[in-house]
Amino acid sequence: MFIIDKQTLADLNVTNSQCRDLFDLFDCTITLGGRDMLYSYFLEPLSAKSEILDRQWIIRFMQDVDITDILDKYMMQDLEQYLSLPLEPYSPTKTSYYLELVTANFLSADFKKRDLLIRRSIHEIAKIIDYLNVFLGAVNSQYPTRSVIVDYCNKIDRVLEDIDLGEFEKLLENKLSLELMIKYDYLFRNIKRNAIREVFTVLYQLDALYGVAQCTKGKHLVFPGIEDHDPGSDMIRIRGGYNLFLENPVKNDIEIESSGNLWYLTGANMTGKSTLLKTIGTCVYLAHLGFPVPADAMETVLFDGISATINLGDNISAGASHFFNEVLRVKHLAELLAEGKKMFVLMDELFKGTNHNDASEATLELISCLRGFDNSIFLLSSHITEISSFLKGKSAVMKHLGVKLDKHKGLIFTYELSDGVAEDKLGMWLLQRECVFEILRKAKSRQ
């Protein structure tokens, strides 16, 4: 199972009730079951290359078809209600139950309401099975090696086996005698209830993937190439990666090699360090969902999990400070690495909950300890530039996001990734430009 936790999901803005999130960007589902299915995809990234490629393929395929005829939000709600109707416990057979029901309550409003629900539901279930049987059968004949389609077809076949085709045609035509209604109600809600629920699951999966296909259709997204083994020196290559939540994002090229799998990213506040980390993390995360990513091109190896520590807060209820929460996050990561897990790690301004000297020492020691875990990737951002000279001997790749200082235009943030260490001292520059010290000196001289 792919390793991802609530903190990482929050840091990558996967699901956020306060603002628009990744789920919202990809949610064009029609049914409630389809929406729930899509949500489950976001909570359970894939680890197997075959599963990822299957999902990539079916999303591509869904971009060129239309299955909205069979996707009806309210119909599926009614059918879920119908499948949940129980048979009375005193009825030993399908016939005895309905005979008792008809003789006792034939003229009642409740009977007529239930009779209408049952007849309509049998007809609609037959329509779904027939539609999926034809649609998936055609896809399977064209792409017989696609295991996901074969699995879908097998689930449809399990419902159709032992069903009389002549009677099934009457179900499709909505011509149900009392005898047919009794027979197929008992069959659908009892004998084949689990099989029909599996068909509903297929429908919800198709709705979820069709929704993703429609949301991404025509947008500048690309399906990444996937490697499930060490391809050599390159672990991740992203060309023109950008942030999905920015209106006019700056694109960056990212290349992470196994010999340089630990980045030390520096830059002043507002230069875009956190945004860049989230951009790279989002690309890796979406790649493991089998979804397209915001980039011109991407190739990546697979990981066992993603761990992000970007917007970590205090845990007041547990009596844990920000710094102690950071310590616990690092400890959990250490345990995963000790188990041999291949992790993709994002750490933004780590150890900012302690004093500068302590944070510097802790950062140096952490980077020293992370050396040797060559199958994982570690992207660390920090304001602490003084330790850069020590890190060069620890196989750390120095990257920065620069800023241009203009006396008239002020700060110009490029948001462009560059090699080396950020040397900008924006604090003093801003204080001097705003004449803060001059104002204080003049005020002091007047006293």
C-alpha positions as CSV (number, residue, x, y, z in Angstrom):
1,M,0.0,0.0,0.0
2,F,1.3,3.5,-0.9
3,I,2.3,5.5,2.1
4,I,0.7,8.9,2.5
5,D,-0.7,10.7,5.5
6,K,-3.1,13.5,6.4
7,Q,-0.3,16.1,6.7
8,T,1.1,15.3,3.3
9,L,-2.4,15.4,1.7
10,A,-3.0,18.8,3.3
11,D,0.4,20.1,2.3
12,L,-0.2,19.1,-1.3
13,N,-3.7,20.6,-1.1
14,V,-5.3,17.4,-2.1
15,T,-8.4,17.8,-0.1
16,N,-9.2,21.1,1.6
17,S,-12.6,22.2,2.7
18,Q,-11.5,25.8,3.1
19,C,-10.5,26.5,-0.6
20,R,-10.3,24.8,-4.0
21,D,-8.2,21.7,-4.0
22,L,-6.8,19.0,-6.3
23,F,-9.9,17.0,-5.9
24,D,-12.1,19.9,-7.1
25,L,-9.9,20.4,-10.1
26,F,-10.4,16.8,-11.2
27,D,-14.0,16.2,-10.1
28,C,-16.4,16.2,-13.1
29,T,-18.3,13.1,-11.8
30,I,-22.1,12.8,-12.2
31,T,-23.1,10.2,-9.7
32,L,-22.5,10.4,-5.9
33,G,-21.0,6.9,-6.1
34,G,-18.6,8.2,-8.8
35,R,-17.6,11.1,-6.6
36,D,-16.9,8.8,-3.7
37,M,-14.9,6.5,-6.0
38,L,-12.8,9.5,-7.2
39,Y,-12.2,10.6,-3.6
40,S,-11.0,7.1,-2.7
41,Y,-8.5,7.3,-5.6
42,F,-7.0,10.4,-4.1
43,L,-6.6,8.7,-0.8
44,E,-5.0,5.6,-2.2
45,P,-2.2,6.3,-4.8
46,L,-1.0,3.3,-6.7
47,S,2.3,1.5,-6.4
48,A,2.2,-0.9,-9.3
49,K,3.3,0.2,-12.7
50,S,0.7,-2.0,-14.4
51,E,-2.2,-0.5,-12.4
52,I,-0.9,3.1,-13.1
53,L,-0.6,2.4,-16.9
54,D,-4.1,0.8,-17.0
55,R,-5.6,3.9,-15.3
56,Q,-3.7,6.2,-17.6
57,W,-4.9,4.3,-20.6
58,I,-8.6,4.3,-19.6
59,I,-8.5,8.1,-18.9
60,R,-7.1,8.7,-22.3
61,F,-9.7,6.4,-23.8
62,M,-12.5,8.2,-21.9
63,Q,-11.5,11.5,-23.4
64,D,-12.9,10.4,-26.8
65,V,-16.2,8.7,-25.7
66,D,-19.5,9.7,-24.2
67,I,-21.1,7.6,-21.5
68,T,-23.4,10.2,-20.0
69,D,-26.4,8.3,-21.2
70,I,-26.0,5.8,-18.4
71,L,-24.8,8.2,-15.7
72,D,-27.8,9.5,-13.8
73,K,-27.3,10.8,-10.3
74,Y,-30.9,10.3,-9.1
75,M,-31.4,7.0,-10.8
76,M,-28.4,5.5,-9.0
77,Q,-29.7,6.9,-5.7
78,D,-33.0,5.1,-6.2
79,L,-31.2,1.9,-7.2
80,E,-29.1,1.9,-4.1
81,Q,-32.2,2.3,-2.1
82,Y,-33.8,-0.5,-4.0
83,L,-31.0,-2.9,-3.4
84,S,-31.2,-2.1,0.3
85,L,-34.8,-3.2,0.6
86,P,-34.9,-6.4,2.7
87,L,-37.1,-9.4,2.2
88,E,-39.4,-10.2,5.1
89,P,-37.8,-12.7,7.4
90,Y,-40.9,-14.9,7.6
91,S,-41.0,-15.6,3.8
92,P,-39.2,-18.8,2.9
93,T,-39.4,-18.3,-0.9
94,K,-39.8,-15.5,-3.4
95,T,-43.3,-16.5,-4.2
96,S,-44.7,-16.7,-0.6
97,Y,-43.5,-13.2,0.2
98,Y,-45.2,-11.6,-2.7
99,L,-48.4,-13.6,-2.4
100,E,-48.8,-12.5,1.2
101,L,-47.9,-8.9,0.2
102,V,-50.4,-8.8,-2.7
103,T,-53.3,-10.4,-0.7
104,A,-52.8,-8.3,2.4
105,N,-51.9,-4.9,1.0
106,F,-52.8,-4.9,-2.7
107,L,-54.8,-1.7,-2.5
108,S,-52.5,0.1,0.0
109,A,-50.5,3.2,-1.0
110,D,-47.3,1.7,0.4
111,F,-47.7,-1.4,-1.8
112,K,-48.2,0.7,-4.9
113,K,-45.3,2.8,-4.1
114,R,-43.0,-0.2,-3.5
115,D,-44.4,-2.0,-6.6
116,L,-43.5,1.1,-8.7
117,L,-40.0,1.3,-7.2
118,I,-39.4,-2.4,-7.8
119,R,-40.6,-2.4,-11.4
120,R,-38.6,0.7,-12.3
121,S,-35.5,-0.5,-10.6
122,I,-35.5,-3.9,-12.3
123,H,-35.9,-2.1,-15.7
124,E,-33.1,0.4,-14.9
125,I,-30.7,-2.3,-13.6
126,A,-31.3,-4.2,-16.9
127,K,-30.5,-1.1,-18.8
128,I,-27.3,-0.6,-17.0
129,I,-26.2,-4.2,-17.5
130,D,-27.1,-4.1,-21.2
131,Y,-25.3,-0.8,-21.8
132,L,-22.2,-1.8,-20.0
133,N,-22.2,-5.2,-21.7
134,V,-22.3,-3.6,-25.1
135,F,-19.9,-0.8,-24.3
136,L,-17.3,-2.8,-22.5
137,G,-17.7,-5.7,-24.9
138,A,-16.8,-3.4,-27.8
139,V,-13.8,-2.0,-25.9
140,N,-12.6,-5.5,-25.0
141,S,-12.8,-6.7,-28.5
142,Q,-10.7,-3.8,-29.6
143,Y,-8.2,-3.9,-26.7
144,P,-8.3,-7.6,-25.5
145,T,-5.1,-7.3,-23.5
146,R,-6.3,-4.5,-21.2
147,S,-6.8,-6.3,-17.8
148,V,-9.0,-3.6,-16.3
149,I,-11.5,-4.0,-19.1
150,V,-11.4,-7.8,-18.9
151,D,-12.1,-7.5,-15.2
152,Y,-15.1,-5.2,-15.9
153,C,-16.5,-7.6,-18.5
154,N,-16.2,-10.5,-16.1
155,K,-18.3,-8.7,-13.5
156,I,-21.0,-8.0,-16.1
157,D,-20.9,-11.7,-17.2
158,R,-21.5,-12.8,-13.6
159,V,-24.8,-11.0,-13.6
160,L,-25.9,-12.2,-17.0
161,E,-25.1,-15.9,-16.5
162,D,-28.2,-18.1,-16.1
163,I,-30.5,-15.2,-17.2
164,D,-33.0,-16.0,-19.9
165,L,-32.3,-13.7,-22.9
166,G,-36.0,-13.5,-23.8
167,E,-37.0,-12.5,-20.3
168,F,-34.1,-10.0,-20.2
169,E,-35.5,-8.3,-23.4
170,K,-38.8,-7.9,-21.6
171,L,-37.0,-6.2,-18.7
172,L,-35.3,-3.8,-21.1
173,E,-38.7,-3.0,-22.7
174,N,-40.2,-2.5,-19.3
175,K,-42.8,-5.2,-19.9
176,L,-42.9,-6.9,-16.5
177,S,-45.7,-9.3,-15.6
178,L,-46.3,-9.9,-11.9
179,E,-44.5,-13.2,-12.4
180,L,-41.4,-11.6,-14.0
181,M,-41.4,-8.9,-11.4
182,I,-41.4,-11.4,-8.5
183,K,-38.7,-13.6,-10.2
184,Y,-36.2,-10.8,-11.0
185,D,-36.8,-8.8,-7.9
186,Y,-35.9,-11.9,-5.9
187,L,-33.0,-12.6,-8.3
188,F,-31.5,-9.1,-8.2
189,R,-32.0,-8.4,-4.5
190,N,-30.9,-11.8,-3.2
191,I,-29.2,-14.3,-5.5
192,K,-27.3,-11.7,-7.5
193,R,-27.3,-8.8,-5.1
194,N,-23.5,-8.8,-4.6
195,A,-22.8,-9.2,-8.3
196,I,-25.1,-6.3,-9.1
197,R,-23.3,-4.2,-6.5
198,E,-20.0,-5.0,-8.3
199,V,-21.6,-3.8,-11.5
200,F,-22.5,-0.5,-9.7
201,T,-18.9,-0.3,-8.6
202,V,-17.8,-0.6,-12.3
203,L,-20.2,2.1,-13.2
204,Y,-18.9,4.4,-10.4
205,Q,-15.3,3.7,-11.5
206,L,-16.1,4.6,-15.1
207,D,-17.9,7.7,-13.9
208,A,-14.8,8.7,-11.8
209,L,-12.4,8.1,-14.7
210,Y,-14.7,9.7,-17.3
211,G,-14.9,12.7,-15.0
212,V,-11.1,13.0,-14.8
213,A,-10.9,12.6,-18.6
214,Q,-13.4,15.4,-19.2
215,C,-11.8,17.7,-16.6
216,T,-8.4,17.4,-18.2
217,K,-9.5,17.3,-21.8
218,G,-8.0,20.3,-23.7
219,K,-5.8,21.3,-20.7
220,H,-2.1,21.5,-20.7
221,L,-1.5,18.2,-18.8
222,V,0.6,15.2,-19.8
223,F,0.7,11.6,-18.7
224,P,4.1,10.8,-17.3
225,G,6.4,7.9,-18.3
226,I,6.7,5.4,-15.4
227,E,9.7,3.3,-14.4
228,D,9.2,0.6,-11.8
229,H,12.9,-0.1,-11.5
230,D,16.1,2.0,-11.4
231,P,16.5,3.4,-14.9
232,G,20.1,4.6,-14.2
233,S,21.1,8.1,-13.2
234,D,17.8,9.9,-13.6
235,M,15.0,9.4,-11.0
236,I,12.7,12.2,-12.0
237,R,12.7,14.5,-15.0
238,I,10.1,17.2,-15.4
239,R,10.1,19.6,-18.3
240,G,8.0,22.7,-17.9
241,G,6.4,21.8,-14.6
242,Y,4.0,24.3,-13.2
243,N,1.5,24.9,-10.3
244,L,-2.1,24.1,-11.1
245,F,-3.4,26.7,-8.7
246,L,-1.6,29.7,-10.2
247,E,-3.2,31.8,-12.9
248,N,0.0,32.6,-14.8
249,P,2.5,30.1,-13.4
250,V,6.2,30.1,-14.2
251,K,7.4,26.8,-15.5
252,N,10.5,25.1,-14.3
253,D,12.6,22.1,-15.4
254,I,13.4,19.6,-12.7
255,E,16.0,16.8,-13.0
256,I,16.8,14.7,-10.0
257,E,19.5,12.1,-10.4
258,S,20.3,9.2,-8.0
259,S,23.8,10.8,-7.3
260,G,22.1,14.1,-6.4
261,N,18.9,12.9,-4.7
262,L,19.1,15.4,-1.9
263,W,18.4,19.1,-2.7
264,Y,19.0,22.0,-0.5
265,L,16.7,24.8,-1.8
266,T,17.4,28.3,-0.5
267,G,15.7,31.7,-1.1
268,A,14.2,34.6,0.7
269,N,10.5,34.7,1.8
270,M,8.1,35.0,-1.2
271,T,10.6,33.7,-3.7
272,G,8.4,30.6,-4.2
273,K,10.2,27.8,-2.3
274,S,7.1,26.3,-0.8
275,T,5.2,26.6,-4.1
276,L,8.0,24.8,-6.0
277,L,8.1,22.0,-3.5
278,K,4.3,21.6,-3.8
279,T,4.6,21.7,-7.6
280,I,7.1,18.9,-7.7
281,G,5.3,16.9,-5.0
282,T,2.0,17.3,-6.9
283,C,3.5,15.9,-10.1
284,V,4.9,12.9,-8.3
285,Y,1.6,12.4,-6.4
286,L,-0.6,12.6,-9.6
287,A,1.8,10.3,-11.4
288,H,1.1,7.6,-8.8
289,L,-2.7,8.2,-9.2
290,G,-2.4,7.4,-12.9
291,F,-3.5,11.0,-13.6
292,P,-2.0,13.5,-16.0
293,V,0.4,16.0,-14.5
294,P,0.9,19.8,-14.9
295,A,4.0,19.7,-17.1
296,D,5.2,19.6,-20.7
297,A,6.8,16.2,-20.1
298,M,7.6,13.9,-17.2
299,E,9.4,10.7,-16.4
300,T,9.6,9.2,-12.9
301,V,10.5,6.1,-11.0
302,L,7.9,4.8,-8.5
303,F,8.1,5.3,-4.8
304,D,6.6,3.5,-1.8
305,G,5.3,6.8,-0.4
306,I,5.3,10.6,-0.2
307,S,6.1,12.5,3.0
308,A,5.6,16.3,3.1
309,T,6.2,18.7,5.9
310,I,5.4,22.1,4.7
311,N,2.6,23.7,6.7
312,L,3.0,21.9,10.0
313,G,1.4,23.5,13.0
314,D,1.2,23.0,16.8
315,N,-0.9,20.2,18.3
316,I,-2.4,22.0,21.2
317,S,-4.7,19.1,22.2
318,A,-1.7,16.8,22.5
319,G,0.5,19.5,24.1
320,A,3.0,19.3,21.3
321,S,4.8,22.4,20.0
322,H,5.6,23.1,16.4
323,F,9.2,21.9,16.9
324,F,8.2,18.7,18.6
325,N,5.8,17.9,15.8
326,E,8.7,18.4,13.4
327,V,10.8,16.0,15.4
328,L,8.0,13.4,15.3
329,R,7.7,13.8,11.5
330,V,11.4,13.3,11.0
331,K,11.3,10.3,13.4
332,H,8.5,8.7,11.4
333,L,10.4,9.3,8.2
334,A,13.5,7.7,9.8
335,E,11.5,4.6,10.7
336,L,10.2,4.2,7.1
337,L,13.6,4.6,5.7
338,A,14.9,2.0,8.2
339,E,12.3,-0.4,6.9
340,G,13.7,0.0,3.4
341,K,10.9,2.2,2.0
342,K,11.6,4.2,-1.1
343,M,10.3,7.7,-0.2
344,F,9.8,11.0,-1.9
345,V,10.3,13.6,0.8
346,L,9.5,17.3,1.0
347,M,10.6,19.4,3.9
348,D,10.0,23.2,4.0
349,E,11.9,25.4,6.5
350,L,12.6,22.4,8.8
351,F,13.4,23.0,12.4
352,K,12.1,26.6,12.3
353,G,10.5,26.0,15.7
354,T,13.9,26.2,17.4
355,N,16.7,28.9,17.5
356,H,18.9,29.5,14.5
357,N,22.0,27.8,15.8
358,D,20.1,24.7,16.9
359,A,18.3,24.5,13.5
360,S,21.6,24.8,11.7
361,E,23.1,22.0,13.6
362,A,20.1,19.8,13.3
363,T,19.8,20.4,9.6
364,L,23.5,19.5,9.0
365,E,23.1,16.3,11.1
366,L,19.9,15.3,9.3
367,I,21.4,15.7,5.9
368,S,24.4,13.8,6.9
369,C,22.2,10.9,8.1
370,L,20.1,10.9,4.9
371,R,23.2,10.2,2.8
372,G,23.2,6.6,1.5
373,F,19.4,6.3,1.0
374,D,20.0,6.5,-2.7
375,N,16.6,5.0,-3.7
376,S,14.7,7.9,-2.1
377,I,14.5,11.6,-2.9
378,F,14.8,14.5,-0.3
379,L,14.0,18.1,-1.2
380,L,14.7,20.4,1.7
381,S,14.2,24.2,1.7
382,S,15.6,26.6,4.1
383,H,16.6,30.2,4.9
384,I,19.8,29.0,6.5
385,T,22.5,29.7,3.9
386,E,25.5,29.7,6.2
387,I,25.8,25.9,6.2
388,S,25.9,25.7,2.4
389,S,29.7,25.4,2.3
390,F,29.5,22.4,4.7
391,L,26.7,20.7,2.6
392,K,28.8,20.6,-0.6
393,G,30.8,17.8,0.9
394,K,27.7,15.9,1.9
395,S,26.4,15.2,-1.7
396,A,23.7,17.9,-1.4
397,V,22.6,19.6,-4.6
398,M,22.4,23.4,-4.0
399,K,19.4,25.1,-5.7
400,H,17.8,28.5,-5.2
401,L,15.0,30.8,-6.3
402,G,16.4,34.2,-6.8
403,V,15.0,37.7,-6.7
404,K,16.1,40.9,-8.5
405,L,16.3,44.2,-6.6
406,D,15.3,47.3,-8.4
407,K,15.4,50.7,-6.8
408,H,12.3,51.9,-8.8
409,K,10.4,48.7,-9.4
410,G,11.2,47.2,-6.0
411,L,11.4,43.4,-5.7
412,I,11.1,41.3,-8.8
413,F,10.5,37.6,-8.1
414,T,11.5,35.4,-11.0
415,Y,10.3,32.1,-9.5
416,E,12.9,30.5,-11.7
417,L,14.9,27.6,-10.3
418,S,18.7,28.0,-10.5
419,D,21.8,26.3,-9.3
420,G,23.7,27.5,-6.3
421,V,22.9,29.3,-3.1
422,A,20.6,32.4,-2.6
423,E,22.8,35.3,-1.5
424,D,20.0,38.0,-1.4
425,K,19.5,39.9,1.8
426,L,16.0,41.2,1.4
427,G,15.5,42.1,5.0
428,M,18.0,44.9,5.1
429,W,17.2,46.0,1.6
430,L,13.5,46.4,2.4
431,L,14.1,48.1,5.7
432,Q,16.5,50.6,4.0
433,R,14.2,51.2,1.1
434,E,11.3,52.0,3.4
435,C,13.6,54.3,5.4
436,V,12.7,52.6,8.6
437,F,16.1,53.3,10.3
438,E,16.1,56.9,9.0
439,I,12.7,57.5,10.5
440,L,13.8,56.1,13.9
441,R,17.0,58.2,13.9
442,K,15.2,61.4,13.2
443,A,12.6,60.6,15.8
444,K,15.4,59.9,18.3
445,S,17.2,63.1,17.5
446,R,14.0,65.2,18.3
447,Q,13.8,63.8,21.8
